[in-house]
């Protein structure tokens, strides 16, 4: 059996126990890796484990032993899949591990925003309840999820997981057709993209980032949404024009937004959404996927992907 050299580039990006695969191999891991450190660290690698670092064709072409890239995540926009297909490098990703944790995060954001929890918490901390003339006060509108309409963009395992929880809350679920498809041509069970934006009380994004989806929610799309609607993004930051969203929130043109992702992570150069200090905007640092159970499931599946490749039966293939 081939003696593989496995390099895990971003070990600290996932917490949990990583079981080394049961085939002959050398192994090295790095807590974190800077982009400029990739070439020397991968010079002898036949299998690369990567999370978010960019692996582009110009770099991959300098790695003569490389035969597999194991993405320790579901998203693959950081890997040059076209180059890998052309040169016979297998690429596998992780699937289904976050089918519970991401939907729970989505519902937590939806509940907090629809019920204005941040605004009420701020008021209590400021002493407003203590000075109220009766047992409560109603300074911020409270909306139920029950009876509200949820529009989901992306019908993978995460979108399906969100739909199951939403239906348990009594929400009506609409599935978006691809942007640009005319309403008469929408697939059965799908709602035209623009119609979904107009109708939904909560819109949740669960699609990959690609040239077709980059910037799919901009000023025009935000303008279609109800003035009290909530936009949730736990997918990829590049799906939304962040400057347009910041303006819409400041001007009160949508009801709120809950984001777990930004277009650049970490946001070293700042970001329009980081400047918002509004009770109807919640930003978390790309942790919707990161429950302890989900991270361990990811690592277990990662080992399985490596072993399947070594057996000549690669699974979860993207290339």
Secondary structure, DSSP 4 states (H G I P E B T S, - for coil): ---EEEEES-GGGS-S--PPPSSSEEEEE-S---GGGHHHHHTT-SEEEESSS-B-HHHHTT-TT--EEEESSS--TTB-HHHHHHHT-EEE---STTTTHHHHHHHHHHHHHHTTHHHHHHHHHTTTTTT-SSS----S----STT-EEEEE--SHHHHHHHHHHHHTT-EEEEBPPTT--GGGPPTT-B-HHHHHHH-SEEEE-----TTTTT-B-HHHHHHS-TT-EEEE-S-GGGB-HHHHHHHHHTTSSSEEEES--SSSS-TT--GGGG---TTEEE--S-TT--HHHHHHHHHHHHHHHHHHHTT---SB--
